[in-house]
Amino acid sequence: MHFQLEYLRKLNIHHCDIKPENIIICKDWKLKLADFGIAEISEEEEKLIGAKGTPGYWAPEIAKLYESCQRGYVNLWKADI
């Protein structure tokens, strides 16, 4: 799956909801990333967002935004990992 994330990064795609339920294990044991419903395409590394994704799987910086009911700049690459 690490290679998929690198490929997405080259295409400027941020998944924004990486969690166990969105990882598929194929018959050949390869991992695939699924559910791009809230994914974003952006060349910006830091982006102004509100809380996004699934609570409990948020990056700490996104959880802080939710707790304070605010929007803020978040590094989406770091939040995806």
C-alpha positions, -999 to +999 in steps of 0.1 A: +000+000+000+030+023+005+035+023-033-002+033-038+002+063-015+034+074-033+015+071-066-014+091-053+010+118-041+025+121-076-010+127-088-017+153-060-045+131-046-052+131-009-073+102+003-085+119+035-100+087+050-074+060+055-087+034+080-088-004+082-123-005+065-108+012+034-080-013+029-087-043+008-066-075+010-066-092-024-063-130-031-026-125-038-022-107-004-016-073-021-032-044-003-055-019-022-069+014-010-106+019-015-133+045-009-122+078-025-155+095-017-139+124+002-106+124-016-092+157-028-070+167-057-047+196-047-012+206-054-011+225-020+007+207+007-011+227+035-048+233+030-075+251+049-100+224+060-124+215+087-127+181+103-128+156+075-128+118+074-138+093+101-136+102+138-112+079+156-089+077+126-082+114+122-047+127+124-042+146+156-041+180+138-076+173+123-090+161+157-079+194+172-098+213+145-129+193+154-126+198+191-123+235+187-150+237+160-127+255+137-110+253+103-073+254+100-043+246+078-034+210+078-006+191+059-028+166+040+002+144+031+010+139+068-026+135+077-030+107+051-002+087+068 
